């Protein structure tokens, strides 16, 4: 890799690091795994930077690498993680409002199948187009739509998420006297 490509890659990686870690966190549910996953994706992007740089959408290309690296993580170690019903306590108090809601959503997201989770994260968290998500996940746009629909339905029906949702506003029933002046 020559010095111009090296500088270009460094600039790209520095600008995208935090976003890649956030996406990886939503895919893995663990900050340390997320950082490892983002680093692995950038390593692979670096190795093939000549291909990444030529692509129409560099971000979609790197997102695809990220999703594939995450899928490989499960092939290598199937027993490495243990899912629990309760979210572990945080090491330091978090001053951000909505921490419980965030943990509940992350827990529900972690229960989705890997492809649905990847589609939901890339489509709604990263705000990628359906075409870019399809390119990143390696499927058709129709599959992205169906996986997003199924994933959102599962999230909405998840007991914790369902309990977090505000009750639907019921419009008041109009009184007959209000609809017909002078009537009862």
C-alpha positions in Angstrom: 0.0 0.0 0.0 1.5 3.3 -0.9 1.6 6.4 1.3 -1.4 8.1 -0.4 -3.6 5.0 0.2 -2.3 4.7 3.8 -3.3 8.3 4.6 -6.7 7.8 2.9 -7.4 4.6 4.9 -6.3 6.2 8.2 -8.6 9.2 7.6 -11.5 6.9 6.7 -10.9 4.6 9.8 -10.6 7.6 12.2 -13.8 9.1 10.9 -15.8 5.9 11.0 -14.4 4.2 14.2 -17.1 5.3 16.7 -19.9 4.5 14.3 -18.5 1.1 13.5 -18.2 0.4 17.2 -21.8 1.4 17.9 -23.1 -0.8 15.1 -20.9 -3.7 16.3 -22.2 -3.1 19.8 -25.8 -3.5 18.6 -24.8 -6.6 16.8 -22.9 -8.2 19.7 -24.4 -6.6 22.8 -20.9 -6.3 24.4 -18.6 -3.3 24.2 -15.4 -5.3 24.2 -16.7 -7.7 21.5 -17.9 -4.6 19.5 -14.4 -3.0 19.6 -12.8 -6.3 18.6 -15.3 -6.7 15.8 -14.8 -3.1 14.5 -11.1 -3.5 14.6 -11.3 -6.8 12.7 -13.5 -5.3 10.1 -11.1 -2.4 9.6 -8.2 -4.8 9.4 -9.9 -6.6 6.6 -10.8 -3.3 4.9 -7.2 -2.3 5.1 -6.0 -5.5 3.6 -8.4 -5.0 0.6 -8.4 -1.2 0.6 -7.8 -1.1 -3.1 -11.2 -2.8 -3.5 -12.9 -0.8 -0.8 -11.7 2.5 -2.3 -13.0 1.6 -5.7 -16.5 0.6 -4.5 -19.5 2.9 -5.0 -20.2 3.0 -1.3 -17.3 2.5 1.0 -19.5 2.5 4.1 -21.7 -0.3 2.8 -18.7 -2.3 1.8 -17.2 -2.0 5.3 -20.6 -2.7 6.9 -20.7 -5.9 4.9 -17.3 -6.9 6.3 -18.5 -6.1 9.8 -21.6 -8.2 9.5 -19.6 -11.1 8.0 -17.0 -10.9 10.8 -19.8 -11.0 13.3 -21.2 -14.1 11.7 -17.8 -15.8 11.7 -17.4 -15.0 15.4 -20.2 -17.5 16.1 -18.8 -20.2 13.8 -15.5 -20.1 15.7 -16.9 -20.2 19.3 -20.4 -21.5 19.7 -20.2 -21.8 23.5 -18.4 -18.5 24.3 -21.4 -16.5 25.5 -24.1 -17.1 28.0 -27.4 -15.2 27.6 -29.2 -14.2 30.7 -32.6 -12.7 31.5 -31.2 -9.9 33.5 -28.8 -7.2 32.3 -25.7 -7.1 34.4 -25.1 -4.1 36.6 -23.1 -1.3 35.1 -19.7 -0.5 36.8 -20.5 3.2 37.3 -23.8 5.0 37.6 -25.0 6.3 34.2 -26.3 9.9 34.2 -28.3 9.4 31.0 -32.0 9.2 31.2 -33.7 6.1 29.8 -31.0 3.6 30.8 -33.6 0.9 31.6 -35.3 1.4 28.3 -32.0 1.2 26.5 -31.1 -2.0 28.3 -34.6 -3.5 27.6 -34.3 -2.7 23.9 -30.8 -4.1 23.7 -31.9 -7.3 25.4 -34.8 -7.6 23.0 -32.5 -6.9 20.1 -30.1 -9.6 21.2 -32.9 -12.2 21.0 -33.4 -11.6 17.3 -31.8 -13.9 14.8 -28.5 -12.6 13.5 -29.8 -11.6 10.1 -32.8 -9.8 11.5 -30.6 -8.0 14.0 -28.2 -7.0 11.4 -31.0 -5.6 9.1 -32.6 -3.7 12.0 -29.3 -2.2 13.2 -28.1 -1.2 9.8 -31.5 0.0 8.5 -32.9 1.9 11.6 -29.8 2.6 13.8 -27.4 3.4 11.0 -30.1 4.8 8.7 -28.8 3.0 5.7 -31.0 2.6 2.6 -32.5 -0.8 1.9 -30.1 -1.2 -1.0 -27.1 -0.5 1.2 -28.4 -2.9 3.9 -28.9 -5.6 1.2 -25.3 -5.0 0.0 -23.9 -5.2 3.6 -25.9 -8.3 4.6 -25.5 -10.0 1.2 -29.1 -10.5 0.3 -31.8 -9.0 -1.9 -33.8 -5.8 -1.1 -36.9 -7.9 -0.7 -35.2 -10.0 2.0 -34.2 -6.8 3.8 -37.8 -5.7 3.8 -39.1 -9.0 5.0 -36.4 -9.4 7.7 -37.0 -5.8 8.9 -40.7 -6.4 9.0 -40.3 -9.7 11.0 -37.7 -8.2 13.2 -39.8 -5.1 14.1 -42.8 -7.3 14.7 -40.7 -9.5 17.2 -39.4 -6.4 18.9 -42.9 -4.9 19.2 -44.3 -8.1 20.6 -41.4 -8.7 23.1 -42.9 -8.4 26.6 -40.3 -5.9 27.9 -40.7 -3.7 24.8 -44.4 -4.0 24.8 -44.5 -2.8 28.5 -42.3 0.2 27.6 -44.6 1.4 24.8 -47.0 4.1 25.8 -50.7 3.1 25.7 -52.4 4.1 22.5 -54.4 7.3 22.8 -58.1 6.5 22.6 -60.0 9.3 21.0 -63.0 10.6 23.0 -66.3 9.3 21.9 -68.4 12.3 20.6 -71.6 12.9 22.4 -74.7 13.0 20.2 -75.7 16.4 21.6 -72.3 17.7 20.5 -72.8 16.3 17.0 -76.3 17.6 16.6 -76.9 21.0 18.1 -80.2 21.1 19.9 -80.5 17.3 20.1 -79.9 15.0 23.0 
